[in-house]
Amino acid sequence: MADQDQDTQQAGSEGPAFNLQRVYLKDLSLEMPNAPHIFLEQEGPAVEVSINVGGQRLAETVFESTVTVTVTTRVNDKVLYLVEGTQAGIFELSNIPPEQMDPILGIVCPTMLYPYLRANVADAITRSSLPALHLTEVNFQALYEQRLAEMAQQQEGQVNGAESGIILPPSATRQ
């Protein structure tokens, strides 16, 4: 009888659960708008990389987390190639305190997905007969903290009546 009571108590007070259910490549595209002429260029390319993290709730305890990367490579202001990829994962998160949900979805999940995205992007580039490009490691905790700081700054700006937006350099605007 005492054993049944312990089993009932344990079943009712389950601890936090975090499970990766599936990893999948949600989107991947590679464009070479100036091929084949761009291959005649002798200069080394300039590479721009941007990374974004996203996600959505699919069910009460099921979430999709995404990591999106955009790689733009230019030679003499001409686009050599543009790669956009989104790696996604489905995660089950249950019995996790609310204050820990956002850091898990913004740091832990992207950290698990990013190696898959790096491999998929590198594979697409090398299979297109382009020079290999390997994305560096990303500190998703630093990105998360940066995003929190930006959100706090935006809220402060809205409270103080300041405007927010992108400031373009004078050369980027047309008269």
C-alpha positions in Angstrom: 0.0 0.0 0.0 2.8 2.4 0.8 4.5 1.5 -2.5 1.3 2.5 -4.4 1.2 5.9 -2.5 4.8 6.6 -3.6 4.0 5.7 -7.2 1.0 8.0 -7.2 3.0 10.9 -5.7 5.8 10.5 -8.3 3.3 10.3 -11.2 1.6 13.5 -10.0 4.8 15.5 -9.5 6.8 14.9 -12.6 9.9 17.0 -13.1 10.7 19.1 -16.1 11.0 17.4 -19.4 12.9 18.6 -22.5 12.9 16.3 -25.6 14.0 16.9 -29.2 11.4 15.1 -31.3 12.6 16.0 -34.8 15.2 18.1 -36.7 14.4 19.1 -40.3 15.6 21.4 -43.0 12.7 23.8 -43.4 14.1 25.9 -46.2 17.3 26.2 -48.3 18.0 28.2 -51.4 21.1 29.1 -53.2 21.2 31.7 -55.9 24.0 32.7 -58.3 22.5 35.7 -60.2 25.8 36.6 -62.0 26.9 33.2 -63.0 28.9 32.3 -65.1 30.5 35.7 -65.5 31.3 36.0 -61.8 33.7 33.0 -62.0 36.1 35.2 -64.1 36.6 37.6 -61.2 40.1 37.4 -59.6 39.4 39.3 -56.3 38.5 37.5 -53.2 34.8 37.7 -52.1 33.4 39.7 -49.2 31.1 37.6 -47.1 28.1 38.9 -45.0 26.3 36.6 -42.6 23.1 37.2 -40.7 21.5 34.8 -38.2 18.0 34.9 -36.8 16.2 32.7 -34.2 12.5 32.1 -34.2 9.8 29.7 -33.1 6.2 29.0 -32.4 4.0 27.0 -30.2 2.5 24.0 -32.0 0.6 22.5 -29.0 0.5 22.9 -25.3 3.9 21.4 -24.7 5.2 21.2 -28.3 7.3 24.0 -29.9 9.0 24.6 -33.2 12.3 26.4 -33.0 14.1 27.8 -36.0 17.5 29.1 -36.9 17.8 31.1 -40.1 21.0 32.1 -41.8 21.5 34.4 -44.8 25.0 34.4 -46.5 25.7 37.0 -49.1 29.0 36.8 -50.9 30.0 39.7 -53.2 32.9 40.3 -55.5 33.3 43.9 -56.8 29.7 44.8 -55.7 28.3 41.8 -57.7 26.6 39.0 -55.9 28.6 35.8 -56.3 26.0 33.8 -54.4 23.3 34.2 -51.8 22.3 31.3 -49.5 19.3 31.3 -47.3 18.6 28.4 -45.0 16.3 27.6 -42.1 16.9 24.7 -39.9 14.0 23.7 -37.6 13.3 21.4 -34.8 10.3 20.2 -32.8 10.8 20.2 -29.1 8.6 19.0 -26.3 8.9 21.1 -23.1 6.7 20.2 -20.2 6.7 21.2 -16.5 9.3 23.9 -17.1 9.0 27.1 -15.1 7.6 30.0 -17.3 10.7 32.1 -16.6 12.9 29.4 -18.1 10.9 28.9 -21.3 12.2 31.9 -23.3 15.9 31.1 -22.6 15.4 27.5 -23.5 13.7 28.4 -26.8 16.1 31.3 -27.5 19.4 29.6 -26.5 19.3 25.9 -25.9 17.1 24.9 -28.9 19.0 27.1 -31.5 22.3 25.7 -30.1 21.1 22.2 -30.9 19.9 23.1 -34.4 22.8 25.2 -35.6 25.3 22.4 -36.3 22.7 20.9 -38.7 22.3 24.2 -40.4 26.0 24.7 -40.8 26.4 21.4 -42.4 23.5 21.9 -44.8 24.7 25.3 -45.9 28.3 24.1 -46.4 27.0 21.2 -48.4 24.9 23.3 -50.7 27.8 25.7 -51.4 30.4 23.0 -52.1 27.9 21.0 -54.3 27.5 24.1 -56.4 31.2 24.1 -57.3 31.8 27.2 -55.2 34.7 27.6 -52.8 34.0 26.0 -49.4 32.5 28.3 -46.7 32.2 27.1 -43.1 30.1 29.1 -40.8 31.7 29.8 -37.4 30.3 28.8 -34.1 27.6 31.1 -32.7 27.1 32.1 -29.1 23.3 32.0 -28.9 23.4 33.1 -25.2 25.1 36.4 -26.3 22.6 36.8 -29.2 19.8 36.2 -26.7 21.2 38.8 -24.3 21.7 41.3 -27.1 18.1 40.8 -28.2 16.9 41.4 -24.6 19.0 44.6 -24.4 17.6 45.8 -27.7 14.0 45.1 -26.6 14.6 47.0 -23.4 16.1 49.9 -25.3 13.1 50.0 -27.6 10.7 50.0 -24.7 12.6 52.8 -23.1 12.6 54.8 -26.3 8.8 54.3 -26.6 8.3 55.4 -23.0 10.4 58.5 -23.6 8.7 59.3 -26.9 11.8 58.7 -29.0 11.6 57.4 -32.5 13.1 54.1 -33.6 14.1 52.9 -37.0 16.9 52.4 -39.4 19.1 55.3 -40.2 20.5 55.2 -43.8 23.7 56.9 -44.7 23.3 59.9 -47.1 24.7 57.9 -50.0 21.9 55.3 -49.7 19.1 57.8 -50.2 18.1 59.3 -53.5 17.1 62.9 -54.0 
